[in-house]
């Protein structure tokens, strides 16, 4: 797991607490800062997720191709419309 994911989640939680505290005490500036902190945490978490996915694909690209091929075959075998007798 990428360290940015862990830091991003912590940043999101800190921002959430800060925004809620600002809402409770009526401090608009604190609310806005908390929401900005949450957004920054979300971005950092997402960046970490992308790096994690990139590492998984880079580790074994052939396995990823095989997994995707099997998924396409599975989806292709499913009926295009739902069955009414189920």
C-alpha positions as a printed NumPy array, in Angstrom:
array([[  0.   ,   0.   ,   0.   ],
       [  1.364,   3.383,  -0.996],
       [  2.169,   5.694,   1.925],
       [  0.215,   8.503,   0.251],
       [ -2.954,   6.488,   0.735],
       [ -2.397,   6.296,   4.488],
       [ -1.43 ,   9.951,   4.776],
       [ -4.362,  10.932,   2.547],
       [ -6.9  ,   9.118,   4.72 ],
       [ -5.455,  10.722,   7.853],
       [ -5.602,  14.122,   6.159],
       [ -9.234,  13.525,   5.163],
       [-10.161,  12.621,   8.737],
       [ -8.325,  15.624,  10.16 ],
       [-10.104,  17.889,   7.681],
       [-13.455,  16.361,   8.525],
       [-12.94 ,  16.982,  12.235],
       [-11.748,  20.52 ,  11.551],
       [-14.735,  21.293,   9.305],
       [-17.2  ,  19.885,  11.843],
       [-15.569,  21.837,  14.66 ],
       [-15.852,  24.981,  12.573],
       [-19.52 ,  24.256,  11.917],
       [-20.242,  23.642,  15.589],
       [-18.602,  26.842,  16.809],
       [-19.731,  28.913,  13.85 ],
       [-16.217,  29.576,  12.534],
       [-16.569,  29.765,   8.751],
       [-12.823,  30.068,   8.202],
       [-12.197,  26.851,  10.144],
       [-14.935,  25.096,   8.175],
       [-13.417,  26.15 ,   4.846],
       [ -9.93 ,  25.151,   5.962],
       [-11.248,  21.772,   7.077],
       [-12.961,  21.15 ,   3.765],
       [ -9.8  ,  22.154,   1.915],
       [ -7.842,  19.696,   4.078],
       [-10.374,  16.974,   3.26 ],
       [-10.055,  17.676,  -0.47 ],
       [ -6.261,  17.592,  -0.278],
       [ -6.456,  14.273,   1.557],
       [ -8.79 ,  12.857,  -1.065],
       [ -6.394,  13.867,  -3.836],
       [ -3.43 ,  12.374,  -2.014],
       [ -5.316,   9.141,  -1.332],
       [ -6.338,   8.926,  -4.994],
       [ -2.756,   9.509,  -6.135],
       [ -1.636,   6.682,  -3.862],
       [ -4.346,   4.401,  -5.242],
       [ -3.205,   5.11 ,  -8.784],
       [  0.387,   4.318,  -7.862],
       [ -0.749,   1.077,  -6.203],
       [ -2.637,   0.052,  -9.338],
       [  0.332,   1.001, -11.491],
       [  2.63 ,  -1.196,  -9.404],
       [  0.239,  -4.153,  -9.675],
       [  0.092,  -3.9  , -13.459],
       [  3.825,  -3.263, -13.798],
       [  4.635,  -6.279, -11.617],
       [  2.99 ,  -8.774, -13.952],
       [  1.503,  -7.269, -17.12 ],
       [  0.871, -10.687, -18.69 ],
       [ -1.243, -11.763, -15.703],
       [ -3.236,  -8.535, -15.992],
       [ -3.88 ,  -9.175, -19.705],
       [ -5.058, -12.704, -18.915],
       [ -7.328, -11.436, -16.127],
       [ -8.876,  -8.831, -18.435],
       [ -9.313, -11.392, -21.233],
       [-11.14 , -13.744, -18.844],
       [-13.352, -10.879, -17.666],
       [-14.272,  -9.983, -21.274],
       [-15.1  , -13.623, -22.022],
       [-17.236, -13.868, -18.88 ],
       [-19.167, -10.711, -19.761],
       [-19.579, -11.833, -23.389],
       [-21.108, -15.123, -22.252],
       [-23.803, -13.378, -20.195],
       [-27.158, -12.73 , -21.85 ],
       [-27.647,  -9.189, -23.109],
       [-31.074,  -8.903, -21.495],
       [-32.115, -10.075, -18.062],
       [-33.905, -13.372, -17.828],
       [-37.55 , -13.042, -16.884],
       [-37.896, -16.569, -15.498],
       [-35.536, -15.975, -12.588]])
